[in-house]
């Protein structure tokens, strides 16, 4: 009997040291040497010189999680009959991190892998609900919660067709099972057996962040795709894989720089339908 069935992975990236914040702290320290009419010029000058930006500073550290995220993660309930284990993929580019995490999970004989991103705050029952969905829908490979882009206005991250924009034609609480071609991986449960049918090579990995320049119509343009949509497109195109979204699992998307939490607007069509305002 396997010891665990679900691996939980939060790919935390490396981020630059915040030199601006350090500079602000140094300026405050310099001000501490100014008291009334007295000024410690030498100490003040030293602090202000150290506050100047450091050129070509490449110091980095693992991204810092927020208290809100930590509390939500701590409260995450374990689905009945399942057991969980943490899978670490820290400090890597996100596509590489997800690919490495899937490889580790498969080698460990797990059934599912749950990607919980470091900037997505999930409901307590998120994993219970997503495991229920995949346990009861064996022909589906991916079950996702719902969250929005960090933007104003916010946009739900759900694609039901490529080059058609994101989808608003649903009601909060719907479990969407048809025509889903793309979801983010910030609150997503993946059935590991799906990767048996999806090749993984250095040139065509399971997850890849695409950022290349292509010639289109005689002009050079940037071609970009996030690692999660790369995976979804491969899964749906090559395996005719099925993805479902439980829109009752509404998550917040938090910005680490500002602390702002982005969520589905009450003025959006999905909420208007839920509240009978259409």
N, C-alpha and C positions, 0 to 999 in steps of 0.2 A: 504494500500500500504506500502510495506517495505521501510524503510528509506535508506537502503544500499543494494547493491547486491554483492559487492566484498570486502572481507577482505584481507588486505595486512599484512603479517607477516614476520618479520626478526628475527629469533631466535638468539639472541646475547648471547654467552656463557660467563661463568666466566673464567678468565685467571689469572695466577699467576702474582703478581707484579714483574716487571722486575728489579731484584736486580742488574744485571750486569750494566744496564743503570744508576741506582742510584749510584753504585760504581764509574763509570766513572765520573759522576758529582762531587762526593766527591774528587776524585783525582784532577780534575781541580780546585776545591776550594782550595785544599792543595797547588797546584802550584801557586795560587794567593798570597800566603804568602811568596813566594820566589821572591825577586826583586833585581836583580843585585847581589851584594855581601852580602846583608842582608837577613836573614832568621828568621822568627818567628817560632822557633822550637816547642814551645808549641802548637800554633794554627795549625801548619802543622801536628804534630803528632796526634792531636785530629781528624782532617779531615781524615787522612789516616786510623786510627783505625775504624772510622765509615764506611769507604769504604770496610772493610772486609766483606765477605759474611755472611749473617745471617743464622745460621743453623736452619733447620726445620721451616723456615718461610712459613706459610700457607696463608699469606695475598693474597687476590684475588680481582679482580674488573671486571666489565663488559668490554668485549673487546672493543677496541677503533676503530671506523670506520675511514676510510681514507677520505680526501677531495674529491678524485675522486668519491668514492662511494656516498657521500652525495650530490654532484652536480648532479650525474646521477639520484639518487632517487628524488631529487627536480624537475628535468625536466621530470619525468615520466608522460606521457599523460594518461588521463582517457578515457576509451572507450566510445563512444557515447551511450547514453541510460543507462549507468551504473553509480553508485555512489560508492565511496570507503570509508572504515573505517580501521583504524589501529588496529591490534590485537597484543597485546604484550605477549611474552612468553620468557622473559629474564631470564638469569641465570640458566636455566635448562640444563640437558643433552639433546642433540639435538633430540633424538627420543621422549623423554618425552615432549619436547617443541612442536614438530609438532603435537603430539597426542592431547595435551591440546589445541592448537590453533584450530584444527579441531573441537573439542568439543565445543569451544566457538563460532566458526563460525556457526555451525549447530544450536546451541541454539538461535542464533541471527537471524535465518531465512535467511541467506545469500545463494546466488546461487553458488558462486565460492570462493575459497581461493587461493591467489597468494603468493607463497613462494619466497621471494627475499632474498638470503643469504647475510650476511654482507661482504663477500669477493668476490661477483660477481657484476661486473659493467655492467649494461644492456643498450641497446639502448633506446632512448627516446620513441620509439613506441612499446616497448616489450609487455606491457600489452594490448595495442590496438590490436596488431596482434594475441596474444594468445586468447583473448576474441573473436575475429572474428572467429578463428579456431573452438573453442568449440561451439559458437553460431550457426555455420553453419555445424557442424558435431555432432549432438546430440547423436550418438552412441559411441562417444569417451569420456573417463573420464578424461584424462590427456593430456595437451598440454605443450610442453617444448621448451625452446630455446636451444642453443648449446654452450657449453664451454668445456674447456680442463682440464686435470689433471695438477696440479702444478708440472711439471717435465720437464726435458730436455732430449730427445725430448718430446714435448707435445703429449698427446693422447686424442682424442675426447671421451667424456664420453657418449657413446651410445652403448647399448648392444642389439644385435639382436638374441642372443642365449646364453645360459649359458655355461661357460667353453669353449668358442670359442674366447676369447679376445674381445676387443672393435672393433666397425665396422668402416671401412674406405671406404666401397663400396657405396659411394654416392657422389653427387656433391653439392658444396656450393650453397645454394638457394633452394635445394629440400625441399619439405614438405613430410616427410617420415611417411607413415601410415601403412605399413605392417611389420610384424615380429619384432616389437619393444617390448622387454621384460624388459628393464631397462633404466632409465634415472636418473640423479641427480635431487634434488629438489631446486637447487639454483636459477633457473629462470623457475618456473613451475606453471601453473594454473590448479587447480583441481576442478572438478565438485563435489559439496558436496553431491549430491544425490547418488554418487557411494558408499558412506559409509553406505547407508541403507542396502546394501547387503553384507557388509564386517564386520563380528563380531569384537568387540573390548573387550578383556578381559585382566586382569592383566598378564596372562601367554602368551597371544597371542595378543599384542596390534597392532594398525594400523602401528605404526612406532617403530622399535626396533633396537638398535645397538647390534649386536651379536658378542660376544667375549668370547668363551668358549673353553674348552679343551675336545676333543673326542678321543676315541680309534679307530684307523683305521689300520687294518692289523697287530694288535699286537703292534702298536706304538701309543703313545700319540701325538696328533697334535692339533694345534690351529685352530679353525674354526671361521672365521671372516666375517661379512657382515655389510655394512653401513645401517643406518636406512632407507635411500631412496630406496635402492635395496631390502631391506626386504619388504617394502610396495609394490613395483612394482611386486615382485614375488608373493606375496599374491594376489594382484589385478588381475594379469594375470592368475594365476593358479586356484584360487577359484571362480573368477567371470567371467573368460574369458574376462577380461577387455581390452579395447583398448587404446593404448598410441600413440600419434603422436609427431613428432619433427619437428619444423620449423628451418631448418639450415640456413635460411636467418637471423635469430636472433643470430648473433655471439657475445658472451659476453666475457669480459676479466675476468680472475680469478686472483685476486691480493693476494700476500703474505704479511701479516701484519708485518712480521719480517724484510723483505728486501725491500718491495715496488715494487718488480718485478711483472710485469703483464704478465700472461701466456695466449697465444692465439694460435689458429690453425696455424700451420706452413705453409708458402707458398710452402714448398717442399712436403706437404702431398698430397695424391691422390685426396681428394675432391677439393683442390684448383687447382691442375693441370688440372682436368677435367673442372673446371669453366673457366679457362683461355686457354683451348684448347691446353694444353701441353702434352697430352697423345695420 
